Structure formats: structure tokens, C-alpha cells
Amino acid sequence: MHQISAAIHFIFTAYTLMLFARVIGSWFPKFQQFSVMRFVHYYTEPYLKFFRKVIPPLGMVDLSPLIAFVALKFFERLLFAFIR
């Protein structure tokens, strides 16, 4: 059971880091040319798009990553509650 918990935690942590890289990368448009950023964009865009439908960007400010971080942590804790 410990290995399953560790694997789940690793997956959620990796995705959180990808979201963080996406946010930081959005501040530096030249980063978008790197293949790692295209990879991050490809795998985070569907998740962020869902939250943009709920809370659209306010001018130049996009709050969807903040809500996405909170939701990701919530789902991780919920999942851990079910497997324990």
C-alpha cells in the first residue's frame, strides 16, 4: 500500500510542477519555443481549459492556474482518503 501511495503522490507532484512551469513559462514568451515547454503545454492545457470555462481570465490576469492548483491538491487528498 505504501508503494501505491508514493506513486500517487509522485504523479500529483509531477503534475503540480508541470503546472508551475506552465505559469512561470507564460511570463517569458521566449520559453515557449523549447520542446519541454511544448510538452508541458500539451499536457496542462486541457486541465487549465476546464478551469478557464469556470473562471474566465480577467483582462491580463488568468486565475485558472490558482484554482487548478487547489483542485489538484483536493483530489490528491480525496484519493488518499479512499485508499487508506
N, C-alpha and C positions, 0 to 999 in steps of 0.2 A: 504494500500500500504506500509506503514511503517513496518508492521509485515513481509511482504514478503521480503523487503529489508534487514531487520535484520536477517531473516532466511538464506537468500542467503549469506550474509556477514559471518554469523556463520559457514556455511558449508565450504566456501572458507578458512576461518581462521583455522578451524579444519584440513582441508587437508594440508594447509601450515605447520601447526605444526607437522603433521604426516611426511611430507617430511623432516622437520628439524630434527625430531627424527631419521629418517632413516639415514640422513647424519652423525649425531653425533654417532649413533649406529654403523655405518660402521667403525668408528675409534677404537671401542672397541669390538673386535670379541666375547668376552665372553657375551656381551649383547644379542647376537642372540639366546641364549638358553631360554630367557624369553618369555613367551607367548604373552605379549604385543608387543614385537618386531617382533614376527612371524606374528601377526595381521597387524602391520604397513607394514611389507614387502609384505604381501599378497595384500594389497590394494594400495600400491605405486609402486610396480614393473611394472605393465602394463603401467602406465603413464611414468615412467622413461625409460622403454624399448623403447618406441616410440622415445624419445629424443636421446637415445644411437644409434639408427639407423641413425639419422641425424648427430650427432657428436660422433663418437666412442671414447672410452677412449684413452687418450694419455699416454701410459705406465701405471703408477700407479695413474694418475690423471684423474678423471671422471668429466667432466664439465656438464654432463646431468642434475644434480640437479639444477645448476645455471640457465640454460636455462628453466628448468621446473618451477622454482620459477617465473621467468619473465613472462612466458606464462600464468601461473595461474593468476597472477595479471592482465595481459592484458585481459584475458577472463572475469574476475570479473568486470573490468571497462566497458568492452563492454556490458556485460549483464545488468549492472546498467544503461547504456545509453539507452538501449532498454526499460526498464521498467519504466523509469521516463517520 
